[in-house]
Amino acid sequence: MSDSAAALSVSIQELSPVHVAYLTYHPNAESTDMHAEIGACFRRVQTWVRELGHDPFTLTVGAVRLVNGQLASYDCCAQVPADVTRGSDGVDIQDLPGGRYAVLSIVKDPQIIGPAIGRFHQEYVPQQNLTLDGARPTYEIYDDKTMQYCVPIF
């Protein structure tokens, strides 16, 4: 079975809110390598969290904000303890909302991620009659080998 014909691995989950340090990436016309620029933002946040004496890899989250199907911003986030209430050096603090999400588990391979997300929106969402909640951001939660693509639903 080819990757494009493989079944999507999706579950419906109740995600908890997450307290994070973050930097917001804003794509622009001069962006030549969006993935490298986002990676640099994540490394900067992780360094900041590590300098505070916390583990920057407890939970790594990308909060995606789309406008008309295009990336408007991407918050590069690392979970921090609740007692971290102020950012510095361009890093800020926020609470990402929890709630009900459709969670697509994807192997961290750039050639698989895009097509799987496309199939999720084009096939899975309509087949399951899901109603997306545009008031909350979509999350990409990363670990060593996989990415969880978490779409807020009602």
Stockholm file with secondary structure:
# STOCKHOLM 1.0

chainA/1-154         MSDSAAALSVSIQELSPVHVAYLTYHPNAESTDMHAEIGACFRRVQTWVRELGHDPFTLTVGAVRLVNGQLASYDCCAQVPADVTRGSDGVDIQDLPGGRYAVLSIVKDPQIIGPAIGRFHQEYVPQQNLTLDGARPTYEIYDDKTMQYCVPIF
#=GR chainA/1-154 SS CCGGGSCCEEEEEEECCEEEEEEEECCCTTCSCHHHHHHHHHHHHHHHHHHTTSCTTSCEEEEEEEETTEEEEEEEEEECCTTCCCCCTTCEEEEECCEEEEEEEEESCHHHHHHHHHHIIIIIHHHTTCCBCTTSCEEEEECSSEEEEEEEBC
#=GC SS_cons         CCGGGSCCEEEEEEECCEEEEEEEECCCTTCSCHHHHHHHHHHHHHHHHHHTTSCTTSCEEEEEEEETTEEEEEEEEEECCTTCCCCCTTCEEEEECCEEEEEEEEESCHHHHHHHHHHIIIIIHHHTTCCBCTTSCEEEEECSSEEEEEEEBC
//
